[in-house]
Amino acid sequence: MKDAIVTVLGGGGFVGRYAVQELLAGGEGFRVRIAQRDPRDAWFLKPLGALGQTQFLAADVRNRASIERAVAGASAVLNLVGSFDNMAAVQADGAGIVAEAAAAAGVQTLVHVSAIGADPDSPSAYGRTKGEGEQAVRRAFPNATILRPSIIFGREDAFTNRFAGMVRLPIVPVVRGATRFQPVFVADLAQAIEQAVCVPEQHAGKTYEIAGPEAIAMRDLLGRLAEWTGHKPHFVEVPDAVAGAMARLTGWAPGAPINWDQWLMLQQDNVASDGAAGLEAFGITPTPLAAVAPGWLVQYRKQGRFGGVKTVEG
């Protein structure tokens, strides 16, 4: 892989920053080409590489010509692009465009990041378009490695931070409290991505479900977040009939707590399938949420970062 180019589509996003860091720190000496709609959003990654080791390019998975430019001359392509808007164009058709362009360009390795719950027959548009995207990838590039993470957590996530903000309220509604998640640490996922890119002979053509060490129900997750941030809200379980009606009637409005597609996604657990290969196939021990999340959630304490810290004055 020395002097080879790895194109990372969506490298400036939450997962992208960790994946790029792993790729640059791996010691293979290749160059990383970070391609996304606005390359300026990824410029913060430049200091991670040596001089000339990072490249930045404008590309959009909905625009075939831009993707062809992004993958030209690359030995490996990593597709991290996902969206809750325009899902069919980005996650289904866009995934196919990336795979077709990579195959036509003679790219040796394609790693496609999907999601647990990806299924062309899913009732939710998110799960359905993720599943259709996987099908399109397999048709165009049969030896692609597909990684399906569960909910991803990390310092900059929109998962623990969102709910930690909620538990500061005196009353917290709980929707589908029994639905289980198997959150995976973003740094663990990034390590798996790096191996899939750099050791394709071990992972090509395979699908992995990347999950953390513990499946946890939504109500229990909220309780832990409240404990870690020092809050004691009153949790109120919202009946399914009420939550479903709310999602259908008001989910379209900006700032709505839940939309209809999210409601459909919550009807099933977001956990790894029995017997599915996961992080252990990469020799990675999954990081528990409790081992790292309290470190960045201190900002949600009543007195902020130093809430609850006792001092001794002489």
C-alpha positions as semicolon CSV with decimal commas, in nm:
position;residue;x (nm);y (nm);z (nm)
1;M;0,000;0,000;0,000
2;K;0,301;0,236;0,018
3;D;0,243;0,551;-0,190
4;A;-0,103;0,421;-0,280
5;I;-0,410;0,646;-0,264
6;V;-0,708;0,571;-0,039
7;T;-1,016;0,775;-0,126
8;V;-1,241;0,842;0,174
9;L;-1,587;0,962;0,079
10;G;-1,737;1,159;0,367
11;G;-1,404;1,180;0,551
12;G;-1,491;1,504;0,730
13;G;-1,784;1,355;0,920
14;F;-1,804;1,207;1,268
15;V;-1,681;0,858;1,173
16;G;-1,458;0,998;0,900
17;R;-1,230;1,193;1,133
18;Y;-1,151;0,876;1,329
19;A;-1,115;0,658;1,020
20;V;-0,878;0,905;0,854
21;Q;-0,672;0,928;1,171
22;E;-0,638;0,547;1,181
23;L;-0,544;0,530;0,813
24;L;-0,278;0,799;0,847
25;A;-0,136;0,649;1,166
26;G;-0,123;0,295;1,028
27;G;0,232;0,324;0,899
28;E;0,158;0,204;0,546
29;G;0,270;0,536;0,402
30;F;-0,017;0,581;0,162
31;R;-0,194;0,905;0,079
32;V;-0,550;0,974;0,188
33;R;-0,779;1,159;-0,052
34;I;-1,072;1,304;0,142
35;A;-1,367;1,366;-0,087
36;Q;-1,697;1,529;0,009
37;R;-1,941;1,792;-0,106
38;D;-1,754;2,078;0,063
39;P;-1,386;1,986;0,115
40;R;-1,339;2,285;0,345
41;D;-1,538;2,098;0,610
42;A;-1,257;1,841;0,624
43;W;-0,956;2,073;0,625
44;F;-0,917;2,022;1,001
45;L;-0,781;1,675;0,915
46;K;-0,479;1,810;0,727
47;P;-0,244;1,827;1,031
48;L;-0,294;1,454;1,090
49;G;-0,080;1,364;0,788
50;A;0,269;1,445;0,671
51;L;0,329;1,702;0,398
52;G;0,137;1,595;0,088
53;Q;-0,017;1,291;0,258
54;T;-0,370;1,433;0,262
55;Q;-0,562;1,550;-0,042
56;F;-0,902;1,721;-0,055
57;L;-1,152;1,698;-0,337
58;A;-1,513;1,803;-0,396
59;A;-1,739;1,506;-0,465
60;D;-2,104;1,414;-0,428
61;V;-2,228;1,054;-0,446
62;R;-2,527;1,178;-0,645
63;N;-2,295;1,308;-0,917
64;R;-2,127;1,024;-1,109
65;A;-1,864;1,243;-1,276
66;S;-1,745;1,380;-0,942
67;I;-1,714;1,028;-0,799
68;E;-1,522;0,910;-1,103
69;R;-1,271;1,190;-1,042
70;A;-1,252;1,104;-0,672
71;V;-1,169;0,736;-0,724
72;A;-0,937;0,777;-1,024
73;G;-0,596;0,632;-0,945
74;A;-0,700;0,506;-0,601
75;S;-0,606;0,161;-0,475
76;A;-0,881;0,160;-0,212
77;V;-1,210;0,344;-0,161
78;L;-1,394;0,390;0,168
79;N;-1,756;0,504;0,148
80;L;-1,884;0,662;0,471
81;V;-2,161;0,869;0,317
82;G;-2,506;0,846;0,473
83;S;-2,800;1,079;0,516
84;F;-3,141;1,117;0,675
85;D;-3,243;1,337;0,382
86;N;-3,259;1,228;0,020
87;M;-3,197;0,876;0,145
88;A;-3,271;0,694;-0,179
89;A;-3,040;0,917;-0,381
90;V;-2,755;0,905;-0,128
91;Q;-2,769;0,566;0,041
92;A;-2,911;0,349;-0,239
93;D;-2,832;0,506;-0,576
94;G;-2,522;0,685;-0,444
95;A;-2,374;0,366;-0,300
96;G;-2,420;0,202;-0,639
97;I;-2,252;0,492;-0,819
98;V;-1,950;0,466;-0,588
99;A;-1,918;0,090;-0,639
100;E;-1,960;0,114;-1,017
101;A;-1,705;0,395;-1,044
102;A;-1,457;0,205;-0,824
103;A;-1,493;-0,111;-1,033
104;A;-1,453;0,081;-1,360
105;A;-1,141;0,258;-1,227
106;G;-0,974;-0,071;-1,132
107;V;-0,983;-0,001;-0,758
108;Q;-0,860;-0,306;-0,569
109;T;-1,045;-0,258;-0,239
110;L;-1,386;-0,112;-0,156
111;V;-1,509;-0,076;0,202
112;H;-1,872;0,027;0,236
113;V;-2,011;0,138;0,575
114;S;-2,380;0,058;0,605
115;A;-2,583;-0,001;0,924
116;I;-2,731;-0,279;1,134
117;G;-3,092;-0,309;1,020
118;A;-3,009;-0,257;0,654
119;D;-3,277;-0,450;0,465
120;P;-3,436;-0,384;0,125
121;D;-3,767;-0,492;0,281
122;S;-3,741;-0,268;0,586
123;P;-4,052;-0,060;0,660
124;S;-3,830;0,241;0,734
125;A;-3,680;0,439;0,448
126;Y;-3,346;0,449;0,628
127;G;-3,316;0,072;0,668
128;R;-3,457;0,009;0,321
129;T;-3,220;0,244;0,139
130;K;-2,924;0,110;0,336
131;G;-3,023;-0,241;0,225
132;E;-3,068;-0,134;-0,136
133;G;-2,729;0,033;-0,120
134;E;-2,567;-0,291;-0,006
135;Q;-2,731;-0,477;-0,294
136;A;-2,603;-0,219;-0,542
137;V;-2,252;-0,246;-0,396
138;R;-2,251;-0,626;-0,421
139;R;-2,372;-0,617;-0,784
140;A;-2,103;-0,375;-0,897
141;F;-1,817;-0,479;-0,667
142;P;-1,872;-0,833;-0,532
143;N;-1,552;-0,833;-0,325
144;A;-1,643;-0,520;-0,130
145;T;-1,624;-0,537;0,250
146;I;-1,946;-0,420;0,412
147;L;-1,945;-0,298;0,771
148;R;-2,278;-0,261;0,951
149;P;-2,235;-0,065;1,275
150;S;-2,499;-0,028;1,544
151;I;-2,551;0,316;1,696
152;I;-2,208;0,483;1,712
153;F;-2,094;0,674;2,017
154;G;-1,800;0,907;2,072
155;R;-1,711;1,252;2,203
156;E;-1,868;1,434;1,906
157;D;-2,166;1,202;1,855
158;A;-2,531;1,295;1,810
159;F;-2,634;1,002;2,031
160;T;-2,506;1,030;2,389
161;N;-2,485;1,409;2,362
162;R;-2,844;1,442;2,247
163;F;-2,988;1,225;2,523
164;A;-2,756;1,368;2,789
165;G;-2,905;1,705;2,703
166;M;-3,255;1,563;2,745
167;V;-3,200;1,416;3,092
168;R;-3,130;1,765;3,229
169;L;-3,505;1,827;3,203
170;P;-3,723;1,758;3,508
171;I;-3,953;1,530;3,308
172;V;-3,818;1,311;3,027
173;P;-4,056;1,125;2,793
174;V;-3,937;0,777;2,697
175;V;-4,041;0,644;2,356
176;R;-4,011;0,268;2,295
177;G;-3,823;0,223;2,620
178;A;-3,775;-0,152;2,566
179;T;-3,604;-0,115;2,228
180;R;-3,245;-0,230;2,260
181;F;-2,928;-0,086;2,108
182;Q;-2,574;-0,224;2,102
183;P;-2,370;0,098;2,085
184;V;-2,020;0,076;1,936
185;F;-1,733;0,311;2,014
186;V;-1,631;0,514;1,709
187;A;-1,260;0,443;1,767
188;D;-1,329;0,066;1,757
189;L;-1,518;0,106;1,430
190;A;-1,230;0,313;1,289
191;Q;-0,983;0,038;1,371
192;A;-1,200;-0,217;1,190
193;I;-1,221;0,016;0,890
194;E;-0,844;0,055;0,881
195;Q;-0,795;-0,323;0,882
196;A;-1,060;-0,377;0,615
197;V;-0,880;-0,125;0,392
198;C;-0,525;-0,240;0,464
199;V;-0,574;-0,618;0,486
200;P;-0,833;-0,681;0,213
201;E;-0,722;-1,040;0,160
202;Q;-0,876;-1,123;0,499
203;H;-1,198;-0,924;0,468
204;A;-1,290;-0,885;0,099
205;G;-1,640;-1,000;0,012
206;K;-1,752;-1,027;0,374
207;T;-2,018;-0,848;0,576
208;Y;-1,962;-0,763;0,942
209;E;-2,202;-0,636;1,208
210;I;-2,000;-0,396;1,422
211;A;-2,150;-0,367;1,770
212;G;-2,042;-0,295;2,125
213;P;-2,016;-0,541;2,413
214;E;-2,361;-0,475;2,560
215;A;-2,720;-0,454;2,437
216;I;-2,903;-0,189;2,638
217;A;-3,268;-0,081;2,639
218;M;-3,352;0,282;2,574
219;R;-3,496;0,336;2,922
220;D;-3,181;0,194;3,083
221;L;-2,957;0,407;2,862
222;L;-3,140;0,723;2,970
223;G;-3,106;0,618;3,333
224;R;-2,731;0,574;3,301
225;L;-2,688;0,908;3,128
226;A;-2,881;1,075;3,408
227;E;-2,660;0,905;3,667
228;W;-2,336;1,000;3,489
229;T;-2,442;1,364;3,461
230;G;-2,582;1,396;3,813
231;H;-2,947;1,451;3,718
232;K;-3,261;1,289;3,860
233;P;-3,540;1,345;3,609
234;H;-3,878;1,178;3,622
235;F;-3,900;0,935;3,330
236;V;-4,243;0,896;3,169
237;E;-4,304;0,606;2,931
238;V;-4,503;0,732;2,632
239;P;-4,766;0,479;2,513
240;D;-4,702;0,349;2,162
241;A;-5,035;0,482;2,038
242;V;-4,946;0,834;2,151
243;A;-4,585;0,823;2,028
244;G;-4,686;0,681;1,689
245;A;-4,953;0,946;1,641
246;M;-4,709;1,220;1,740
247;A;-4,449;1,090;1,493
248;R;-4,704;1,074;1,211
249;L;-4,872;1,408;1,275
250;T;-4,584;1,633;1,380
251;G;-4,269;1,449;1,269
252;W;-4,240;1,664;0,959
253;A;-4,196;1,983;1,165
254;P;-3,842;2,120;1,230
255;G;-3,724;2,021;1,576
256;A;-3,986;1,749;1,620
257;P;-3,873;1,493;1,884
258;I;-3,931;1,198;1,650
259;N;-4,037;1,156;1,288
260;W;-4,227;0,871;1,127
261;D;-3,922;0,698;0,985
262;Q;-3,745;0,706;1,321
263;W;-4,059;0,562;1,479
264;L;-4,054;0,275;1,233
265;M;-3,685;0,212;1,306
266;L;-3,760;0,189;1,679
267;Q;-3,997;-0,103;1,620
268;Q;-3,704;-0,343;1,619
269;D;-3,385;-0,378;1,821
270;N;-3,063;-0,237;1,677
271;V;-2,836;-0,522;1,782
272;A;-2,604;-0,765;1,606
273;S;-2,759;-1,081;1,463
274;D;-2,688;-1,410;1,638
275;G;-2,368;-1,558;1,498
276;A;-2,277;-1,252;1,292
277;A;-1,904;-1,175;1,262
278;G;-1,808;-0,849;1,428
279;L;-1,519;-0,673;1,597
280;E;-1,370;-1,002;1,715
281;A;-1,294;-1,087;1,351
282;F;-1,056;-0,790;1,356
283;G;-0,904;-0,880;1,692
284;I;-1,070;-0,579;1,854
285;T;-1,214;-0,590;2,206
286;P;-1,528;-0,373;2,209
287;T;-1,514;-0,068;2,438
288;P;-1,802;-0,042;2,690
289;L;-2,001;0,280;2,687
290;A;-1,939;0,326;3,060
291;A;-1,562;0,315;3,009
292;V;-1,543;0,635;2,804
293;A;-1,871;0,827;2,781
294;P;-1,869;0,981;3,135
295;G;-1,546;1,157;3,039
296;W;-1,712;1,383;2,783
297;L;-2,057;1,395;2,944
298;V;-1,932;1,602;3,239
299;Q;-2,031;1,911;3,041
300;Y;-2,395;1,820;3,107
301;R;-2,362;1,834;3,486
302;K;-2,547;2,111;3,668
303;Q;-2,226;2,305;3,738
304;G;-2,063;2,196;3,412
305;R;-1,728;2,021;3,393
306;F;-1,647;2,082;3,760
307;G;-1,988;1,994;3,898
308;G;-1,966;1,779;4,209
309;V;-1,588;1,828;4,246
310;K;-1,487;1,908;4,603
311;T;-1,190;2,135;4,670
312;V;-0,975;2,169;4,979
313;E;-0,846;2,513;5,074
314;G;-0,557;2,557;5,312
